[in-house]
Amino acid sequence: MLEMFGHRVTGVSDGNEVLTKVDDSYDVIILDINMPNRDGFNTLEKINGLNYDIPVLFLTGVGSMDYAVKAIHLGAYDFLTKPIEDIEIFNVKIERALEKRMYVLQERKYREALEEDVRVKAMQLKEQNDLLVKYSDSLENATVLLMSSLQNAMEAKDIYTAGHTLRVTRYGQQLGKSMGLTEDELVVLKRASQFHDIGKLVIDLSSIQKPGKLTEHEWNLIRKHPSVGATIVEPLEFMEKEQFIIRHHHERIDGKGYPDGLAGDQIDQLTKILTVVDSYDAMTSKRNYRENMTMEEAVEELNICSGTQFDSEVVDHFTRNIISFVPVESAVH
């Protein structure tokens, strides 16, 4: 009868054979309820587990309401009783099942196309993001190199500060690693160390390059370099954390530092580290207005000022490990 209406039919003898032969190429399945080896309900449950989304119609001589309800609850598309009394209506029900199958396949095809489109666009977006990250990293590196060149040029003009930035950076990295800083924190600390004195680039410091003590005016002038340095790096959004450290590397734990008088926990750990290593190198480096200290004298001074000028934990860690922190080039001139 189905072939008479132009359908291609595969006949099977029981529920087990249905499960053996069915695949995604079929459009409609017609089941009886009472079949050898495996009944129609159990066969439908197994078909549902295959996820083919093929409409299933029950065609049975057991036409009770309970069976019909159970079939629908299991996901059957329709429930027909035999004998078939109206062939045309029977074919209409088959055609409707075929239409449902067509919509299922169209939806699946659309979903697969949409998923593929999303996958392609996601890949394109990732490639674009990778390029942006690469460009951003290149821009950051170029900016850092340029600033480093300017910093080195500034130090090269003054024999008393030559090498100061390099030593401070090395001290900071070694101390940071020994205190368990993360890789990201070490990068921030390194950049802040490299540019902590960059404010001196735009301050006329010629007046302080003379023998003898600095005057109050000269001290006020040099005290401007942290805020000036922070202003220089402010346009660089990727150095927001470094900007804070640069501005505050002359603050004190007791709040008597400059430029903002921060105290205690208002000063973050990276700034506390830079403050200690910067001060140590300044004390052990020769200046035109004073003699440099020995390592032992500088360590003693750090301990004396621990808890007031410097963070106690950072000072304790630094002074206990100072020997291993000394760079290849001696900090003493």
C-alpha positions in Angstrom: 0.0 0.0 0.0 2.9 2.4 0.9 4.7 1.6 -2.4 1.5 2.2 -4.3 1.7 5.8 -3.0 5.3 6.1 -4.2 7.2 5.4 -0.9 10.3 3.2 -0.7 9.7 0.6 2.1 12.0 -1.6 4.2 10.1 -4.4 5.9 11.4 -6.1 9.0 10.1 -9.0 11.1 10.5 -7.8 14.7 11.8 -4.9 16.9 15.4 -6.2 17.0 15.6 -6.0 13.2 14.3 -2.4 13.3 17.2 -1.4 15.6 19.7 -3.3 13.3 18.6 -1.7 10.1 17.5 1.8 11.0 19.8 4.7 10.3 19.5 8.4 9.7 18.5 7.9 6.0 15.0 6.8 6.9 12.2 9.3 7.1 9.3 7.5 8.8 9.1 4.4 11.0 5.8 2.4 11.4 5.7 0.0 14.4 3.2 -2.5 15.7 2.9 -3.0 19.4 2.8 -6.8 19.7 5.9 -8.0 17.9 8.2 -11.0 18.4 11.3 -10.6 20.7 10.8 -6.9 21.4 7.5 -5.0 21.6 6.8 -1.7 20.0 7.1 0.4 23.1 10.5 -0.9 24.0 11.6 -0.6 20.4 10.5 3.1 20.4 12.5 3.7 23.6 15.6 2.3 21.9 15.0 4.3 18.8 14.7 7.5 20.9 18.2 6.7 22.2 19.6 6.8 18.7 18.8 10.5 18.3 17.8 10.3 14.7 14.6 12.3 15.2 12.6 10.1 12.8 8.8 10.3 13.3 7.4 7.0 14.6 3.8 6.0 13.9 2.1 3.1 15.7 -0.1 0.9 13.5 -1.8 -1.7 15.7 -4.8 -3.8 16.2 -4.6 -3.2 19.9 -6.4 0.2 19.8 -7.0 0.9 23.5 -6.8 4.4 24.9 -4.1 3.4 27.4 -1.9 2.2 24.6 -2.4 5.4 22.6 -1.5 7.6 25.6 1.6 5.5 26.4 2.7 5.8 22.7 2.3 9.5 22.7 4.1 9.9 26.0 7.0 7.9 24.5 7.2 10.4 21.7 5.2 8.7 18.9 4.1 11.0 16.1 0.7 9.3 15.7 -1.3 6.2 16.7 -3.3 4.4 14.0 -5.5 1.3 14.3 -5.9 -1.5 11.9 -7.4 -2.6 9.7 -7.0 0.6 7.7 -10.4 1.7 6.6 -9.5 4.8 4.7 -6.4 4.5 2.5 -6.3 8.2 1.6 -6.4 9.3 5.2 -3.6 6.8 6.0 -1.5 8.3 3.2 -2.2 11.8 4.5 -0.9 10.9 7.9 2.3 9.4 6.3 2.8 12.5 4.3 2.4 14.7 7.4 5.1 12.6 9.1 7.3 13.0 6.1 6.8 16.8 6.3 7.8 16.8 9.9 10.9 14.8 9.0 11.7 17.4 6.3 11.4 20.2 8.8 13.6 18.3 11.3 16.3 17.9 8.6 16.1 21.5 7.5 16.4 22.7 11.1 19.3 20.4 11.6 21.0 21.6 8.5 20.3 25.2 9.5 21.7 24.6 13.0 24.8 22.9 11.6 25.3 25.8 9.2 24.8 28.3 12.0 27.3 26.4 14.2 29.8 26.3 11.4 29.3 30.1 10.8 29.8 30.7 14.5 32.9 28.5 14.5 34.4 30.4 11.5 33.6 33.8 13.0 35.0 32.8 16.3 38.2 31.7 14.6 38.3 34.9 12.7 37.7 36.9 15.9 40.5 34.9 17.6 42.9 35.6 14.8 42.0 39.3 14.9 42.4 39.4 18.7 45.8 37.6 18.4 46.9 40.3 15.9 45.7 43.0 18.2 47.5 41.4 21.2 50.6 41.0 19.1 50.4 44.6 17.9 49.7 45.8 21.5 52.6 43.9 22.9 54.9 45.3 20.1 53.7 48.8 20.9 54.3 48.3 24.6 57.8 46.9 24.0 58.7 49.7 21.6 57.4 52.3 24.2 59.4 50.6 27.0 62.6 50.5 24.8 62.2 54.2 23.9 61.7 55.2 27.5 64.7 53.0 28.6 66.9 54.8 26.0 65.8 58.2 27.4 66.5 57.0 30.9 69.9 55.7 30.0 70.7 58.9 28.2 69.8 60.8 31.3 72.0 58.7 33.6 74.9 58.8 31.2 75.2 62.5 31.8 75.8 62.0 35.5 78.6 59.7 36.6 77.1 59.7 40.1 73.8 58.1 39.0 75.1 56.0 36.1 73.9 52.4 36.6 71.5 53.3 39.4 68.4 52.2 37.5 70.0 48.9 36.4 71.0 48.0 39.9 67.6 49.0 41.4 65.8 46.9 38.8 68.0 43.9 39.6 67.6 44.3 43.3 63.9 44.6 42.9 63.6 41.5 40.7 65.7 39.4 43.0 63.8 40.6 46.1 60.5 40.2 44.4 61.2 36.6 43.4 62.4 35.6 46.8 59.2 37.1 48.3 57.1 35.0 46.0 55.7 37.6 43.6 53.8 36.4 40.6 55.2 36.7 37.1 52.8 39.6 36.3 53.8 41.4 39.5 57.5 41.0 38.6 56.8 42.6 35.2 55.1 45.5 36.8 57.9 45.9 39.4 60.5 45.7 36.6 59.0 48.5 34.6 58.4 50.6 37.6 62.0 50.2 38.6 63.2 51.0 35.2 61.3 54.3 35.1 61.0 55.3 38.7 63.4 58.3 38.1 62.1 59.2 34.7 60.7 62.4 36.1 64.3 63.7 36.3 64.3 63.9 32.5 62.3 67.1 32.6 63.6 68.7 35.8 66.7 70.9 35.6 68.9 69.2 38.1 72.1 71.0 37.2 72.0 73.0 40.4 72.3 69.9 42.6 75.3 68.6 40.7 77.7 70.4 42.9 79.8 69.6 46.0 78.2 70.0 49.4 74.8 69.6 50.8 71.6 70.5 48.9 69.7 73.6 49.8 66.0 73.5 50.7 65.2 74.8 47.2 67.2 72.1 45.6 65.5 69.4 47.8 62.1 70.8 46.8 63.1 70.6 43.2 64.3 67.0 43.3 61.2 66.0 45.3 59.1 66.8 42.3 60.5 63.9 40.2 58.0 61.2 41.4 54.9 63.2 40.5 56.5 64.4 37.2 57.4 60.8 36.3 53.9 59.6 37.0 52.6 62.3 34.7 55.0 61.2 31.9 53.7 57.6 32.0 50.0 58.5 32.6 49.0 58.4 28.9 50.3 54.8 28.7 47.2 52.9 29.9 49.2 49.6 30.1 51.4 51.2 32.8 48.6 52.2 35.2 50.0 50.1 38.1 53.6 51.3 37.3 52.3 54.9 37.4 51.2 54.4 41.0 54.5 52.9 42.0 56.5 55.7 40.2 54.5 58.4 41.9 54.8 56.9 45.4 58.3 55.4 45.6 59.4 58.1 48.0 56.4 57.6 50.4 57.0 56.4 53.9 55.2 53.9 56.1 54.7 56.6 58.8 53.1 59.0 56.3 55.9 61.5 56.2 57.0 60.8 52.6 56.1 62.6 49.4 54.3 63.6 47.2 51.0 62.5 48.8 51.9 61.5 52.4 50.6 57.9 52.0 51.0 55.6 55.0 50.9 52.0 55.9 48.6 49.8 53.7 47.9 52.8 51.5 51.3 51.8 50.0 51.1 48.6 48.0 53.7 45.8 48.3 55.5 46.5 45.0 56.0 50.2 46.0 57.3 49.1 49.4 59.9 46.8 47.6 61.0 49.5 45.2 61.3 52.1 48.1 63.7 49.8 50.0 66.0 48.8 47.0 66.0 52.3 45.7 67.1 53.7 49.0 69.7 51.0 49.5 71.3 51.7 46.2 71.2 55.5 46.8 72.9 55.0 50.2 75.7 52.8 48.8 76.3 54.9 45.7 78.6 57.9 45.7 77.0 61.3 45.4 78.7 64.7 44.8 77.1 66.0 48.0 78.0 63.1 50.3 80.1 59.9 50.8 78.5 56.6 50.0 77.8 54.0 52.8 79.2 50.5 53.0 76.9 47.6 52.7 76.9 47.1 56.5 76.2 50.8 57.1 73.3 50.8 54.6 71.8 47.6 56.1 72.0 49.2 59.6 70.3 52.3 58.3 67.5 50.3 56.7 66.9 48.4 60.0 66.9 51.7 62.0 64.2 53.1 59.7 62.2 49.8 59.5 58.6 50.4 60.5 58.8 54.2 60.1 60.3 54.9 56.6 60.3 51.4 55.3 58.1 48.4 55.5 59.5 46.0 58.2 58.8 42.8 56.3 60.5 44.0 53.2 63.5 45.3 55.1 63.8 42.1 57.1 63.7 40.0 53.9 66.1 42.3 52.0 68.7 42.6 54.8 68.8 38.9 55.6 69.5 38.1 51.9 71.5 41.1 50.8 74.6 39.1 49.9 72.7 37.1 47.3 71.1 40.3 45.9 74.3 42.1 45.1 74.5 42.3 41.3 77.6 41.6 39.2 78.5 45.2 39.1 79.1 46.3 42.7 76.7 48.8 44.1 79.6 50.5 45.9 81.5 53.2 44.0 
